[in-house]
């Protein structure tokens, strides 16, 4: 899964833009900077349903 697919899927799953931005920042700063391949799909979890 690439970054664009992650962004689309995260929005479909109900992530807020703030949550998405934090995940992208974390992945880009920590994983890519360390030379690790980004595993975008690992960042997606089912969010709890809120009332």
C-alpha positions in Angstrom: 0.0 0.0 0.0 1.4 3.4 -1.0 0.9 6.7 0.8 -2.0 7.8 -1.5 -3.9 4.6 -1.0 -3.3 4.9 2.8 -4.7 8.5 2.8 -7.8 7.3 0.9 -8.4 4.3 3.1 -7.9 6.2 6.3 -10.5 8.7 5.3 -12.9 5.9 4.4 -12.3 4.3 7.8 -13.2 7.5 9.6 -9.9 8.9 10.6 -9.8 12.7 11.1 -7.4 14.8 9.1 -5.5 15.5 12.3 -5.1 11.8 13.0 -4.0 11.2 9.4 -1.4 14.0 9.6 0.1 12.6 12.8 0.4 9.1 11.3 2.0 10.5 8.1 4.4 12.6 10.1 5.4 9.7 12.3 5.9 7.3 9.4 7.9 9.9 7.4 10.1 11.1 10.3 10.7 7.8 12.0 10.6 5.0 9.5 11.7 6.6 6.2 14.4 8.6 8.0 15.8 5.3 9.5 15.8 3.8 6.0 13.0 1.4 6.7 10.3 0.9 4.1 7.0 2.5 5.1 4.3 -0.1 5.9 1.3 2.2 5.6 -1.2 -0.6 6.0 0.2 -1.3 9.5 -0.9 2.1 10.6 -4.6 1.4 9.9 -6.8 0.0 12.6 -10.6 -0.1 13.0 -11.6 2.9 15.0 -14.2 2.4 17.8 -17.7 3.6 17.1 -18.5 6.7 19.0 -22.0 8.1 19.7 
